[in-house]
């Protein structure tokens, strides 16, 4: 039996800096190129080697069955200043305990209850749009997704001012994470830059809001709220009977706030971008939502009758997964696919690159939602589709996210089209997650809807309209 060897280094490394230039400025192209160089390949930043897994079967092994052999990587530890020791970063027995305690908050019955909030806020948002309005789709969906997760977390537990502060503050936190991800030295974090100043102000504000909400709910009689916070407060460890500590509840709430907005908002923004450029897909989507909804907001009960809407979102996540690069760290020397991965080394897997592999998906660069229909099962490799990760550290709120995205997209498509307001190309921006930059669009009402009642008193918090 051959002795396992450290994976070979990918071509293109420069003296001293290695692949740093490509990782900084051509990251997505590099990740796709690495597929050609083996199941596991090494890249180098200066003297540090990172390993990229290109085989989805090996990625499933790493993230699933052998998850205990791979811990949190330095890339994710950046989030500690936001999420503390929440599910994103916790490890081992403590992580398993926390996941077990939080999982009931995302069961089928709970998500069905949250869907009412999703539908109500999506309808209020759609009602608040006007013909010919110029908007930034990425900001609109970020604001809507944030308010949805805030209301599902806290019900009526925080006021509209605090909700607006969360809507405003979360993007500053994620911009800071994105900027830190491009600075492996950590030096930029110490400078008084605008990104750092806004981060510090926003994290103080959000921490205060979350701590205040937890303390207020603890001191109250409970009020019978059926929100995510109530589940966290009421849960008890099956072995000790102990409740979750307030500090840990804070960390889990911050984790859910950040994780609950990134994927949803960016997927919806990419979806309307793709629909605007593929009229045949748009027409089929409109046909489905017209037949099922007839202009009203989508509900949880409508989801089984919106298969094409789900396929559109599935295809968007194939092309533009928010979690485009997943990373773990080898706990000890370990062998994966016959390759030796030294202890402490960062091991990465790119759903973005694997989702675009022609050996796994027919015509991978084409936006084709129909490939996910049962009749075309041979056109896809479901095992290679990992937009939400996998295993113990996979997204615990995946069902929540699918429900929210489907309800919001169907409710929007039943009434409005979003058309590009600029001829400028929209390109993916890979930082901590895969963003789309500023996506300017103009609203176009699909048809008169006399039955729609404007609900101005309950309109959701929304960002200011862009001025250019």
C-alpha positions as CSV (number, residue, x, y, z in Angstrom):
1,X,0.0,0.0,0.0
2,X,1.5,3.4,-1.0
3,X,2.4,5.8,1.8
4,X,0.0,8.8,1.8
5,X,1.7,12.0,0.6
6,X,0.8,15.7,1.0
7,X,-1.2,16.9,-2.0
8,X,0.8,18.4,-4.8
9,X,0.9,22.1,-5.1
10,X,-1.3,23.7,-7.9
11,X,0.6,25.4,-10.8
12,X,0.8,29.1,-10.9
13,X,2.4,29.9,-7.6
14,X,4.7,32.9,-7.6
15,X,8.0,33.1,-5.6
16,X,7.5,34.2,-2.0
17,X,3.7,35.0,-2.2
18,X,2.5,31.7,-3.8
19,X,-1.1,31.9,-4.9
20,X,-1.9,35.0,-2.9
21,X,-2.5,37.2,-5.9
22,X,-5.0,34.8,-7.5
23,X,-6.8,34.2,-4.1
24,X,-7.2,37.9,-3.6
25,X,-8.2,39.0,-7.1
26,X,-9.2,36.0,-9.1
27,X,-10.5,33.7,-6.4
28,X,-13.5,32.2,-8.2
29,X,-11.5,31.5,-11.4
30,X,-8.8,29.9,-9.3
31,X,-11.2,27.6,-7.5
32,X,-12.6,26.4,-10.8
33,X,-9.1,25.9,-12.3
34,X,-8.1,23.8,-9.3
35,X,-10.6,21.1,-10.3
36,X,-8.3,20.2,-13.1
37,X,-5.4,19.3,-10.8
38,X,-6.8,16.4,-8.7
39,X,-9.2,15.4,-6.0
40,X,-7.2,17.3,-3.4
41,X,-4.7,20.0,-4.3
42,X,-2.5,22.4,-2.3
43,X,-2.4,26.2,-2.7
44,X,0.1,28.5,-0.9
45,X,-0.1,31.9,0.7
46,X,3.4,32.8,1.4
47,X,4.8,29.9,3.4
48,X,1.4,28.6,4.4
49,X,-0.2,25.7,2.5
50,X,-4.0,25.3,2.2
51,X,-5.7,22.3,0.8
52,X,-8.7,22.4,-1.6
53,X,-11.0,19.3,-1.9
54,X,-12.4,19.1,-5.4
55,X,-14.2,15.7,-5.0
56,X,-17.7,16.1,-3.5
57,X,-17.6,12.6,-2.2
58,X,-14.5,13.5,-0.2
59,X,-16.1,16.7,0.9
60,X,-19.1,14.8,2.2
61,X,-16.7,12.4,4.1
62,X,-14.9,15.4,5.6
63,X,-18.1,17.3,6.6
64,X,-20.2,14.3,7.5
65,X,-18.9,11.0,8.7
66,X,-15.4,12.3,9.7
67,X,-16.5,15.7,10.9
68,X,-14.9,15.2,14.3
69,X,-11.5,15.1,12.6
70,X,-11.8,18.6,11.3
71,X,-12.3,21.7,13.5
72,X,-13.1,25.4,13.0
73,X,-10.7,27.1,10.6
74,X,-9.1,30.5,11.1
75,X,-11.4,31.9,8.3
76,X,-14.5,31.2,10.5
77,X,-12.8,32.3,13.8
78,X,-13.2,35.9,12.4
79,X,-16.9,35.5,13.3
80,X,-16.1,35.0,17.0
81,X,-16.4,38.8,17.6
82,X,-19.9,38.6,16.4
83,X,-21.3,35.1,17.2
84,X,-19.1,34.2,20.2
85,X,-19.3,30.5,20.9
86,X,-22.5,29.9,19.0
87,X,-23.2,27.0,16.7
88,X,-21.0,28.4,13.9
89,X,-17.9,28.1,16.0
90,X,-18.4,25.7,18.9
91,X,-16.9,22.3,18.7
92,X,-17.1,18.8,20.1
93,X,-19.5,17.7,22.8
94,X,-20.6,21.3,23.5
95,X,-21.5,21.8,19.9
96,X,-23.5,18.6,19.8
97,X,-25.3,19.6,22.9
98,X,-26.2,23.1,21.5
99,X,-27.3,21.7,18.2
100,X,-29.5,19.2,20.0
101,X,-31.1,22.0,22.1
102,X,-31.7,24.3,19.2
103,X,-32.9,21.8,16.6
104,X,-36.5,21.8,17.9
105,X,-36.7,25.5,17.0
106,X,-36.5,24.5,13.3
107,X,-38.8,21.4,13.2
108,X,-41.6,21.2,10.7
109,X,-44.3,22.6,13.0
110,X,-42.2,25.5,14.1
111,X,-41.2,26.5,10.6
112,X,-44.9,26.3,9.6
113,X,-45.6,28.9,12.3
114,X,-42.8,31.2,11.2
115,X,-44.1,31.0,7.7
116,X,-47.1,33.2,8.7
117,X,-44.6,35.9,9.7
118,X,-42.7,35.5,6.5
119,X,-45.9,35.7,4.4
120,X,-47.1,38.8,6.3
121,X,-43.9,40.7,5.9
122,X,-43.3,39.7,2.3
123,X,-46.8,40.9,1.5
124,X,-46.3,44.2,3.3
125,X,-43.0,44.7,1.4
126,X,-44.6,43.9,-2.0
127,X,-47.5,46.2,-1.1
128,X,-45.1,49.0,-0.4
129,X,-43.4,48.9,-3.8
130,X,-44.5,51.4,-6.5
131,X,-44.3,51.5,-10.3
132,X,-41.0,52.6,-11.7
133,X,-39.2,52.7,-8.3
134,X,-35.5,52.5,-8.6
135,X,-34.0,50.3,-5.8
136,X,-31.0,48.3,-4.8
137,X,-32.2,44.7,-4.8
138,X,-29.4,43.5,-2.6
139,X,-30.2,46.1,0.1
140,X,-34.0,45.5,-0.2
141,X,-33.7,41.8,0.3
142,X,-31.2,42.2,3.1
143,X,-33.6,44.5,4.9
144,X,-36.6,42.2,4.4
145,X,-34.7,39.1,5.4
146,X,-33.3,40.8,8.5
147,X,-36.8,41.9,9.6
148,X,-38.2,38.4,9.0
149,X,-35.5,36.8,11.1
150,X,-35.9,39.5,13.8
151,X,-39.6,38.9,14.0
152,X,-39.2,35.1,14.1
153,X,-36.6,35.4,16.8
154,X,-38.3,38.0,19.0
155,X,-41.9,38.1,17.9
156,X,-43.0,41.5,19.3
157,X,-40.2,41.6,21.9
158,X,-38.3,44.5,20.4
159,X,-39.6,47.8,19.1
160,X,-39.4,49.1,15.5
161,X,-36.5,51.4,16.4
162,X,-34.5,48.5,17.6
163,X,-35.5,46.5,14.5
164,X,-34.3,49.3,12.3
165,X,-31.0,49.4,14.2
166,X,-30.6,45.7,13.5
167,X,-31.4,46.1,9.8
168,X,-28.9,48.9,9.6
169,X,-26.2,47.3,11.7
170,X,-25.9,43.8,10.3
171,X,-24.5,44.8,6.9
172,X,-21.7,46.6,8.7
173,X,-20.8,43.5,10.6
174,X,-20.6,41.4,7.5
175,X,-18.6,44.0,5.6
176,X,-16.1,44.0,8.4
177,X,-15.9,40.2,8.2
178,X,-15.4,40.4,4.4
179,X,-12.6,43.0,4.8
180,X,-10.8,40.9,7.4
181,X,-11.0,37.8,5.2
182,X,-8.9,39.7,2.7
183,X,-6.3,40.6,5.3
184,X,-4.6,37.5,6.8
185,X,-2.2,39.7,8.8
186,X,-5.0,41.2,10.9
187,X,-3.3,44.6,10.7
188,X,-6.3,46.4,9.1
189,X,-8.5,45.5,12.0
190,X,-6.4,47.8,14.2
191,X,-6.7,50.9,12.0
192,X,-9.4,53.5,12.5
193,X,-10.9,52.8,9.1
194,X,-14.6,53.6,8.4
195,X,-15.3,49.8,8.2
196,X,-13.8,49.3,11.6
197,X,-15.6,52.2,13.2
198,X,-19.0,51.2,11.8
199,X,-18.3,47.6,12.9
200,X,-17.6,48.6,16.5
201,X,-20.6,50.9,16.7
202,X,-22.9,48.3,15.2
203,X,-21.7,45.4,17.4
204,X,-22.2,47.5,20.5
205,X,-25.7,48.3,19.4
206,X,-26.7,44.8,18.4
207,X,-25.2,43.2,21.5
208,X,-27.2,45.7,23.6
209,X,-30.5,44.9,21.8
210,X,-30.0,41.1,22.1
211,X,-29.0,41.2,25.7
212,X,-31.9,43.5,26.6
213,X,-34.4,41.3,24.8
214,X,-33.1,38.2,26.6
215,X,-33.2,39.9,30.0
216,X,-36.7,41.3,29.4
217,X,-38.1,37.9,28.4
218,X,-36.4,36.2,31.4
219,X,-38.0,38.7,33.8
220,X,-41.4,38.5,32.2
221,X,-44.0,35.8,32.6
222,X,-43.4,34.6,29.1
223,X,-46.6,35.9,27.4
224,X,-47.0,32.7,25.4
225,X,-44.7,33.8,22.6
226,X,-44.0,31.1,20.0
227,X,-40.7,32.6,18.6
228,X,-37.2,31.3,18.4
229,X,-36.1,33.1,21.6
230,X,-38.8,31.4,23.6
231,X,-37.5,28.0,22.4
232,X,-33.9,28.9,23.5
233,X,-35.2,30.2,26.9
234,X,-37.4,27.2,27.6
235,X,-35.0,24.4,26.4
236,X,-33.4,22.2,29.0
237,X,-30.4,19.8,28.8
238,X,-31.8,16.3,28.7
239,X,-29.0,15.0,31.1
240,X,-28.6,17.9,33.6
241,X,-32.0,19.7,33.3
242,X,-30.0,23.0,33.1
243,X,-31.3,25.8,31.0
244,X,-29.1,27.6,28.4
245,X,-27.1,30.4,30.0
246,X,-28.0,33.9,28.9
247,X,-24.5,34.5,27.4
248,X,-25.0,31.4,25.3
249,X,-28.4,32.4,24.2
250,X,-26.9,35.8,23.1
251,X,-24.3,33.9,21.1
252,X,-26.9,31.7,19.4
253,X,-29.2,34.6,18.7
254,X,-26.3,36.5,17.0
255,X,-25.5,33.4,15.0
256,X,-29.0,33.1,13.8
257,X,-29.2,36.8,13.0
258,X,-26.2,36.6,10.7
259,X,-26.7,33.2,9.2
260,X,-30.4,33.9,8.8
261,X,-29.9,36.9,6.5
262,X,-26.9,36.2,4.4
263,X,-27.9,33.2,2.3
264,X,-31.6,34.3,1.9
265,X,-31.0,37.9,0.9
266,X,-28.2,37.1,-1.5
267,X,-30.0,34.2,-3.1
268,X,-33.1,36.3,-3.7
269,X,-31.0,39.1,-5.2
270,X,-29.2,36.7,-7.6
271,X,-32.6,35.2,-8.5
272,X,-34.2,38.4,-9.6
273,X,-31.0,39.2,-11.6
274,X,-31.2,35.9,-13.4
275,X,-34.9,36.1,-14.0
276,X,-34.4,39.5,-15.6
277,X,-32.0,38.0,-18.1
278,X,-33.9,34.8,-18.8
279,X,-37.4,35.7,-20.0
280,X,-38.4,32.1,-20.7
281,X,-37.7,31.1,-17.1
282,X,-39.5,34.3,-15.9
283,X,-42.6,33.5,-17.9
284,X,-42.8,30.0,-16.6
285,X,-42.4,31.2,-13.0
286,X,-45.1,33.8,-13.5
287,X,-47.4,31.2,-14.9
288,X,-47.0,29.0,-11.8
289,X,-47.5,31.8,-9.3
290,X,-50.5,33.2,-11.2
291,X,-52.2,29.9,-11.2
292,X,-51.5,29.2,-7.5
293,X,-51.6,32.6,-5.9
294,X,-53.7,34.8,-8.3
295,X,-51.9,37.9,-6.9
296,X,-52.1,37.1,-3.2
297,X,-49.2,36.4,-0.8
298,X,-47.8,32.9,-0.7
299,X,-48.3,30.8,2.4
300,X,-46.8,27.6,3.9
301,X,-49.7,25.6,2.4
302,X,-48.8,26.8,-1.1
303,X,-45.3,25.5,-1.0
304,X,-46.1,22.0,-2.5
305,X,-47.9,23.7,-5.4
306,X,-44.9,25.9,-6.3
307,X,-42.3,23.3,-7.6
308,X,-40.9,25.5,-10.3
309,X,-40.4,28.4,-7.9
310,X,-38.4,26.0,-5.8
311,X,-36.4,24.8,-8.8
312,X,-35.6,28.4,-9.7
313,X,-34.1,29.0,-6.3
314,X,-32.3,25.7,-6.3
315,X,-30.7,26.6,-9.6
316,X,-29.7,30.1,-8.3
317,X,-28.0,28.5,-5.3
318,X,-26.2,26.1,-7.7
319,X,-24.7,29.0,-9.6
320,X,-24.3,31.5,-6.8
321,X,-24.1,29.7,-3.4
322,X,-23.6,32.3,-0.6
323,X,-21.4,29.8,1.2
324,X,-19.1,29.5,-1.9
325,X,-16.1,28.3,0.1
326,X,-16.3,26.1,3.2
327,X,-13.3,25.5,5.3
328,X,-12.2,23.3,8.2
329,X,-8.9,22.6,10.0
330,X,-7.4,19.2,10.4
331,X,-7.3,18.4,14.2
332,X,-4.5,15.9,13.7
333,X,-2.5,14.4,10.9
334,X,-5.2,12.7,8.8
335,X,-5.6,11.0,5.4
336,X,-8.4,12.0,3.0
337,X,-8.7,10.2,-0.3
338,X,-5.2,8.9,0.0
339,X,-3.7,12.3,0.7
340,X,-2.0,13.3,3.9
341,X,-3.3,16.5,5.5
342,X,-1.0,17.7,8.3
343,X,-2.4,18.7,11.7
344,X,-3.6,22.3,11.8
345,X,-3.8,22.7,8.1
346,X,-6.8,24.5,6.6
347,X,-8.9,22.2,4.3
348,X,-11.4,23.9,1.9
349,X,-14.2,22.9,-0.3
350,X,-15.9,25.1,-2.9
351,X,-19.6,24.4,-3.7
352,X,-19.3,27.2,-6.3
353,X,-16.6,25.3,-8.2
354,X,-18.1,21.9,-7.8
355,X,-21.6,23.1,-8.8
356,X,-20.0,24.3,-12.1
357,X,-18.2,21.0,-12.9
358,X,-19.4,19.7,-16.3
359,X,-18.8,16.1,-15.1
360,X,-21.4,16.6,-12.5
361,X,-23.9,19.1,-14.0
362,X,-24.9,19.2,-17.7
363,X,-24.1,22.6,-19.2
364,X,-23.1,23.9,-15.8
365,X,-22.8,27.6,-16.9
366,X,-26.4,27.7,-18.0
367,X,-29.2,29.0,-15.8
368,X,-31.7,26.1,-16.3
369,X,-34.1,25.5,-13.3
370,X,-35.8,22.7,-15.3
371,X,-32.7,20.5,-14.7
372,X,-34.1,19.9,-11.2
373,X,-37.4,18.4,-12.4
374,X,-37.9,14.7,-11.8
375,X,-38.0,14.1,-15.5
376,X,-34.4,15.3,-15.9
377,X,-32.7,13.5,-13.0
378,X,-29.8,12.5,-15.2
379,X,-28.8,16.2,-15.7
380,X,-27.7,16.7,-12.1
381,X,-25.7,15.0,-9.4
382,X,-27.6,15.7,-6.2
383,X,-24.7,14.4,-4.0
384,X,-22.5,17.3,-5.4
385,X,-25.1,20.0,-4.5
386,X,-24.1,21.5,-1.1
387,X,-25.2,25.1,-0.8
388,X,-25.9,24.7,2.9
389,X,-23.0,22.6,3.8
390,X,-23.4,19.2,5.4
391,X,-23.2,17.2,8.6
392,X,-22.9,18.5,12.2
393,X,-21.8,22.0,11.0
394,X,-24.3,22.2,8.1
395,X,-26.9,24.9,8.3
396,X,-29.4,24.1,11.0
397,X,-32.0,26.5,9.5
398,X,-32.0,25.2,6.0
399,X,-35.7,24.4,6.0
400,X,-36.4,27.8,7.4
401,X,-34.4,29.4,4.6
402,X,-36.1,27.4,1.8
403,X,-39.5,28.3,3.2
404,X,-38.6,32.0,3.4
405,X,-37.0,32.2,0.0
406,X,-40.0,30.5,-1.7
407,X,-42.6,32.6,0.0
408,X,-40.8,35.9,-0.7
409,X,-40.0,35.1,-4.3
410,X,-43.5,33.8,-5.1
411,X,-45.2,36.8,-3.4
412,X,-43.0,39.2,-5.3
413,X,-43.4,37.4,-8.7
414,X,-47.2,37.4,-8.3
415,X,-47.2,41.2,-8.5
416,X,-43.9,42.6,-9.7
417,X,-41.0,42.3,-12.0
418,X,-37.6,43.8,-11.1
419,X,-35.8,45.0,-14.3
420,X,-32.1,46.0,-14.5
421,X,-31.7,49.8,-14.0
422,X,-28.2,49.7,-15.3
423,X,-26.3,48.1,-18.2
424,X,-23.4,47.6,-15.9
425,X,-22.5,43.9,-15.5
426,X,-23.2,42.3,-12.2
427,X,-20.4,40.0,-11.1
428,X,-20.0,37.9,-8.0
429,X,-17.8,39.4,-5.2
430,X,-16.2,36.6,-3.1
431,X,-15.3,37.8,0.4
432,X,-16.5,35.8,3.4
433,X,-19.6,34.9,1.4
434,X,-20.6,35.4,-2.2
435,X,-22.2,38.8,-2.7
436,X,-23.4,40.6,-5.8
437,X,-22.4,44.1,-5.0
438,X,-25.0,46.9,-5.6
439,X,-27.7,45.5,-7.8
440,X,-29.8,48.5,-9.1
441,X,-33.2,47.5,-10.5
442,X,-36.5,49.2,-11.4
443,X,-40.0,47.9,-10.4
444,X,-42.6,47.1,-13.0
445,X,-46.1,46.1,-11.9
446,X,-47.2,42.9,-13.7
447,X,-50.9,43.6,-13.7
448,X,-53.5,45.7,-11.8
449,X,-54.4,44.0,-8.6
450,X,-57.5,45.7,-7.3
451,X,-57.8,43.2,-4.5
452,X,-54.6,44.3,-2.9
453,X,-55.0,46.5,0.1
454,X,-52.1,48.8,0.9
455,X,-51.0,48.0,4.5
456,X,-49.0,51.2,5.2
457,X,-49.3,50.8,9.0
458,X,-47.4,47.5,9.0
459,X,-44.9,48.1,6.2
460,X,-41.6,46.6,7.0
461,X,-38.4,48.5,7.8
462,X,-36.7,49.2,4.5
463,X,-33.5,50.9,3.4
464,X,-33.5,54.3,1.8
465,X,-33.9,54.3,-2.0
466,X,-30.5,54.6,-3.8
467,X,-29.7,58.1,-5.2
468,X,-27.7,56.9,-8.2
